[in-house]
Amino acid sequence: MSLIDLPAPLILASASAYRHAQLARFGLPFTAVASPVVEDTIVADTPRETIALRAAFKACALQELDGYEEAWIIGADQGVVLTAADGSAELIGKPGTPDAAVAQLMQLSGRSHELFTALALAMPGGRLLEAAAVVRITMRAFSVSEAEAVVMQDETWDCAGAYKIERAAPWLMTRVQADDPTSIEGLPMIALGELLRQAWAGG
């Protein structure tokens, strides 16, 4: 028995192994396909708006391709939002290299930041449902050698913020505040469940 009888194929518009593993927890049949969207080319007025726009573009761009017009397509994007003393907010994405990952962790050392994850569900007829999850994380002040150890042990250069909550990251943290802690891994499962139920109900 399935949690929900989907009326259309379910597609995860992501090549992320992390998001793939998360979505599999629901036990729903789905296919993972990388979206053609180039994330860095999509920029809005604020970090949160940028992340939300990228999630929506990922889902909608895939739906425009042949073979996906009738599918339900999930798009997601995540970034670290770091606010300075003057109130300006900086969007921090995936570091890409071990050295950049260490530098990114040191930027977060001794500070609080937001891990913002946006979710979009594109459906036939141009219908789009959106949601977001915010996690507030406080890091203790740690050394460069600790940051290097976490990065190399957990291989975190493909993660926004350069840490993995399911691995050694709690070693560096003092507090995590979240309504949907699953979002830290890349896919807000509580919000996604709500979007799927809303879509199924036609609301």
N, C-alpha and C positions, 0 to 999 in steps of 0.2 A: 504494500500500500504506500502511495506517495503522499507527501505533505499537501500537495496541491496538484490538480490536473491541469497542466498548462495547455492553453488552446493554440499555442504556436511554439515553434522551436525557440529555445533559450540560448542566447549567444553571449559569452563574456568577451567584450572587446578589449582584450588584454593578453599580452604574452607573459605576464607575471606568474611565476610558479606559486608565489605566495597567495595571490588572489584565487588562483585555480584551486589550490588546496582548501581555501576557506569556503568557496562556493560549493565544493564537493560535500561539505558537511551537511548540507540540506538534503542530500540524496536525490536531487532533481537532475534529470538528464540535461546536459548542456554541452556546448562546444566552445572552446576558447579560440578566438581568432584575433590576431594583432590588428589594431585599428591603424588606418593609413595616416592618421593625424600626426603631425610633428609638433610635439607639445610646446617647445620653446618659441614657436611662431605665434602662439596665442597668448596675448597679454591684455589684461583689463586694468581698470583704474586702481584696484586694490588687490592684495594677495588672495583674499578669500574669493573675490569675483573672478580672478584669473583661474584659480583651481576649479571653481564651479563651471566656468566656461569650457575649460579643457575636458572635464568629464562629459559634458553635454556634446561637445564636438566629437569626441571619441565614439560615442554611441550613434549619433546621427550620421557621421561620415561613413560608418560601416553599413548602415541601413540603406545608403544610396547605391551600394554596389549590387551587381546582379546576384541573385540567389539569397539575399538577406532582406528583401522588401517586406516579407510577411513575418519576420521574426521579432521576438522581444530581445532587445539588445541592451546589455548592461555596460555602462561606461563609468569609470571611476578615476579619480585623480587625488593625489595627496601631496601636501607640502608642509614644511615647518614655517610658521609665521613668528618672526622674532621682532618684538617691539622695542625700540630704543627709548631713552629717557625723554626725548622730545616728542614722543608719540608717533614717530614715523615707523612704518612696518616694512620689514624686509621678507621676501619670499625665498626660502632655502629649499632647493630640490635635492636630487640625488647627486652625491659628490662625484661618482664616476671612477675615481682612482683611490688607492689606499692613502696616499699622502693628502689628498683633498678631504678624505673621510676623517682623518686625524684632525686636520685644520677645522673642519666643520664641528666636530665634537668639542674642540677647545673654544670655539665661538659660543657654544652653549653652556660651557662650564660655569657653575655658580649662578646661573640665570634660569628664569622660567620662560617657557615658550608654548605656543599653541601648535598642536598637530592637527591640521584641518584636512578632513577628507570629504570630498564631494562625490555624489552618486547620481547617476542619471539612468532612466529606463526609457528607451525609445521604442515606440510601437507603431504598427501600421497606421497610415492616415495622418502622420505627422504629430501624433500624440506623444508628449514627453512628460514624465514624472521625475521630480528631482528631490533630493534630500541631502543633508550634510551632517557630519558628526565632528564635534570639537573635543579634543583632549588637552587638558592643561597639565604640563609636565614641568617639574622643578628638578634641576640638576644640582648636585652638590659641587663644590669646587674640587676638581680632580687634577692630577698631574698629566703631563704629556705621555709619560710612560704607561699610565693606566689607559689613556685613550688609545695608544698604539696597541696595547694588549687586547683591548676589546675589538678593535677594528680587525686585527689579524686573526684573532680567534674566531670571530663570528662572520668575517668577510662581509662587512657592512657597507661597502662602497656603492651598492646598488639600492640603498635605502635612504629615503629622505630623513635627514637628521643624523645619518651614519650610525644608527643603532637598531637593534632588534629586541623588542620587548620580550619575545619568547626565548631569548638567549641570555646573554650576560648583561644587557642594558640596565636591569634593576640595580646592579652594583654601583652605577653612577648616579642613581636617582634618589631623591628624598621624598617626593610626593607625586602621585598621579591622580588626577580628578577627571572622571569620565562617566557619562551616561551610557555610552556604548564602547566598552573597552576593546571589543573586537576590531574596531576601526583602526587601532594602532598598527595592526598587521597589514592594513591596506584596503580592506573591504568592510564597511560598517554593516555587520550582519543583521543587527536589530532593525536598522533603517531599511535594509534591502528586503527583509521579510515583510515589512509594512508596505513597501512599494509594490511587491509582487501580489500581496493580498488585495491591495487597492486596485491594481490593474485587473486582476482576475474578477473582482466584483464590478468592474466597469466604472469605478468612482474616480 
